[in-house]
Amino acid sequence: MSFWQLMNTGGATVNVLLALSVLSLAIIVERVVFYFYCSRVGRERLMEEVVREVKKGNVPRALDICQQANTPGSRVVGAGVKRKGTSLEEIENSMERQMMIEVSRLEKRISIVGTIGSTAVYIGLFGTVLGIIKAFQDISQKGAGGVSVVINGIAEALICTAVGLCVAVPAVIAYNYFIKKIEDLQREMEVCASETVDLLRAKA
């Protein structure tokens, strides 16, 4: 069955599911390409370079390193290093605020993918139910030969369920992956913040 035949057979329900699929895919690509993998700089390498520059007293260079790394952890470190020379409480508060900002950025639009993953199957089932109702209406109208009509009608209606599953499964997998990735990045930010506090305390 061609793409256009699929859309015509499934009706409005399939059109809605395809639109949700495009939206989900766009968010997944945007999150993966432009945020989760925006930098390959690891925490160990970042902290080694920052520690080296801070110990030299070259704070501007340390901030440049954080900016070039362009990761949630590096931005947290940068928020702390920028406050060098102030109290440890002020440094910790600055990094904590930055962590909240980074987590908010990471979670942006993720709930949409989760919602699509949890509702696409039910939208598909709704389309299937409507298709079956239509098939039985055709039987009542055509009388003889109704078995053939209802079989064809049910087969067409089940397309909605199949499309719903095809939309839901990737969305659920992506949502679970994003949640795990956010947890990992949050732990990394906490470690970076702890190491930065130790570094600046030693320099105080």
C-alpha positions as CSV (number, residue, x, y, z in Angstrom):
1,M,0.0,0.0,0.0
2,S,1.4,3.4,-1.0
3,F,1.7,6.3,1.3
4,W,-1.3,8.1,-0.3
5,Q,-3.4,5.0,-0.2
6,L,-2.6,4.6,3.5
7,M,-3.7,8.2,4.2
8,N,-6.9,7.8,2.2
9,T,-7.7,4.4,3.8
10,G,-7.0,5.5,7.4
11,G,-8.9,8.8,7.0
12,A,-8.5,11.7,9.4
13,T,-7.1,9.6,12.2
14,V,-4.1,8.5,10.2
15,N,-3.5,12.1,9.1
16,V,-3.5,13.2,12.8
17,L,-1.0,10.4,13.6
18,L,1.3,11.3,10.8
19,A,1.3,14.9,11.9
20,L,2.2,13.8,15.5
21,S,4.9,11.6,14.1
22,V,6.5,14.5,12.2
23,L,6.3,16.7,15.4
24,S,7.8,13.9,17.5
25,L,10.6,13.3,15.0
26,A,11.4,17.0,14.7
27,I,11.7,17.4,18.5
28,I,13.9,14.2,18.8
29,V,16.3,15.4,16.1
30,E,16.5,18.9,17.6
31,R,17.2,17.6,21.1
32,V,19.8,15.0,20.0
33,V,21.7,17.0,17.4
34,F,21.5,20.5,18.8
35,Y,21.6,20.0,22.6
36,F,22.5,16.5,23.9
37,Y,25.5,16.1,21.5
38,C,26.5,19.7,21.0
39,S,30.0,19.0,22.4
40,R,32.3,16.0,22.8
41,V,34.3,17.6,25.6
42,G,34.3,15.2,28.6
43,R,34.1,16.3,32.3
44,E,37.6,15.0,33.2
45,R,39.2,16.9,30.3
46,L,37.2,20.1,31.1
47,M,38.1,20.1,34.8
48,E,41.8,19.4,34.1
49,E,42.0,22.5,31.9
50,V,40.0,24.7,34.2
51,V,41.9,23.6,37.3
52,R,45.2,24.3,35.5
53,E,44.2,27.8,34.4
54,V,42.6,28.7,37.8
55,K,45.8,27.6,39.6
56,K,47.8,29.9,37.3
57,G,45.4,32.7,38.2
58,N,44.2,32.9,34.6
59,V,40.5,33.1,35.3
60,P,39.5,34.7,31.9
61,R,41.1,31.7,30.1
62,A,39.3,29.3,32.4
63,L,36.0,31.0,31.5
64,D,36.9,30.8,27.8
65,I,37.5,27.0,28.1
66,C,34.0,26.6,29.8
67,Q,32.4,28.6,27.0
68,Q,34.1,26.7,24.2
69,A,33.1,23.3,25.8
70,N,29.5,24.3,25.5
71,T,28.0,21.6,27.8
72,P,25.7,21.9,30.7
73,G,28.5,21.0,33.1
74,S,30.9,23.6,31.6
75,R,28.3,26.3,32.0
76,V,27.8,25.4,35.6
77,V,31.6,25.5,36.2
78,G,31.8,28.8,34.4
79,A,29.1,30.2,36.7
80,G,31.2,29.3,39.7
81,V,34.6,30.4,38.3
82,K,33.0,33.8,37.4
83,R,32.3,34.3,41.1
84,K,35.9,33.6,42.1
85,G,36.9,35.9,44.9
86,T,33.4,36.0,46.5
87,S,32.1,33.8,49.4
88,L,31.7,30.1,48.9
89,E,28.0,30.5,49.6
90,E,27.6,32.9,46.7
91,I,29.6,30.6,44.4
92,E,27.4,27.6,45.3
93,N,24.2,29.6,44.9
94,S,25.4,30.8,41.4
95,M,26.1,27.3,40.3
96,E,22.9,25.9,41.7
97,R,20.9,28.5,39.8
98,Q,22.8,27.6,36.6
99,M,22.0,23.9,37.2
100,M,18.3,24.7,37.4
101,I,18.5,26.7,34.2
102,E,20.3,23.8,32.4
103,V,17.9,21.2,33.6
104,S,15.0,23.4,32.4
105,R,16.7,23.6,29.0
106,L,17.3,19.8,28.8
107,E,13.6,19.1,29.7
108,K,12.3,21.6,27.1
109,R,9.7,19.9,24.8
110,I,10.6,16.5,26.1
111,S,7.1,16.2,27.6
112,I,5.6,16.6,24.1
113,V,7.4,13.4,23.0
114,G,6.2,11.6,26.1
115,T,2.6,12.7,25.5
116,I,2.7,11.6,21.9
117,G,4.2,8.2,22.9
118,S,1.5,7.6,25.5
119,T,-1.5,8.8,23.4
120,A,-0.7,7.7,19.8
121,V,-1.9,4.1,20.4
122,Y,-5.2,5.3,21.8
123,I,-5.7,7.7,18.9
124,G,-5.1,4.7,16.6
125,L,-7.6,2.6,18.5
126,F,-10.1,5.4,18.2
127,G,-9.7,5.4,14.4
128,T,-10.0,1.6,14.4
129,V,-13.3,1.7,16.4
130,L,-14.7,4.3,14.0
131,G,-13.7,2.1,11.0
132,I,-15.4,-0.9,12.5
133,I,-18.6,1.1,13.2
134,K,-18.5,2.2,9.5
135,A,-18.0,-1.4,8.4
136,F,-21.1,-2.6,10.3
137,Q,-23.1,0.3,8.9
138,D,-22.0,-0.8,5.4
139,I,-23.3,-4.3,6.2
140,S,-26.7,-3.0,7.3
141,Q,-27.0,-1.1,4.1
142,K,-25.8,-3.7,1.6
143,G,-27.3,-6.8,3.2
144,A,-26.0,-9.8,1.2
145,G,-22.3,-10.0,0.8
146,G,-22.0,-8.2,4.1
147,V,-19.2,-10.6,5.4
148,S,-16.9,-9.5,2.6
149,V,-17.7,-5.9,3.3
150,V,-17.0,-6.1,7.0
151,I,-13.7,-8.0,6.6
152,N,-12.5,-5.3,4.2
153,G,-13.7,-2.6,6.5
154,I,-12.0,-4.1,9.6
155,A,-8.8,-4.6,7.7
156,E,-8.8,-1.0,6.7
157,A,-9.7,0.1,10.2
158,L,-6.8,-1.8,11.7
159,I,-4.4,0.4,9.7
160,C,-5.1,3.1,12.3
161,T,-3.9,0.9,15.1
162,A,-0.8,-0.1,13.2
163,V,0.1,3.5,12.4
164,G,-0.6,4.4,16.1
165,L,1.9,1.8,17.2
166,C,4.5,3.0,14.7
167,V,4.2,6.5,16.0
168,A,4.1,5.5,19.7
169,V,7.0,3.1,20.0
170,P,9.8,5.4,18.7
171,A,8.4,8.3,20.8
172,V,8.4,6.2,24.0
173,I,11.9,4.9,23.3
174,A,13.1,8.4,22.7
175,Y,11.4,9.8,25.8
176,N,12.9,7.1,28.1
177,Y,16.3,7.8,26.5
178,F,16.0,11.5,27.1
179,I,15.0,11.1,30.7
180,K,18.0,8.8,31.3
181,K,20.3,11.3,29.6
182,I,19.0,14.2,31.6
183,E,19.6,12.2,34.8
184,D,23.2,11.5,33.7
185,L,23.9,15.1,32.8
186,Q,22.4,16.3,36.1
187,R,24.7,14.0,38.0
188,E,27.6,15.3,35.9
189,M,26.7,18.9,36.7
190,E,26.6,18.1,40.4
191,V,30.1,16.6,40.2
192,C,31.4,19.5,38.3
193,A,29.9,21.9,40.8
194,S,31.5,20.0,43.7
195,E,34.9,19.9,42.1
196,T,34.7,23.7,41.4
197,V,33.8,24.4,45.0
198,D,36.8,22.4,46.2
199,L,39.0,24.2,43.7
200,L,37.9,27.7,44.6
201,R,38.0,26.9,48.3
202,A,41.6,25.8,48.0
203,K,42.4,29.1,46.2
204,A,40.6,31.2,48.8
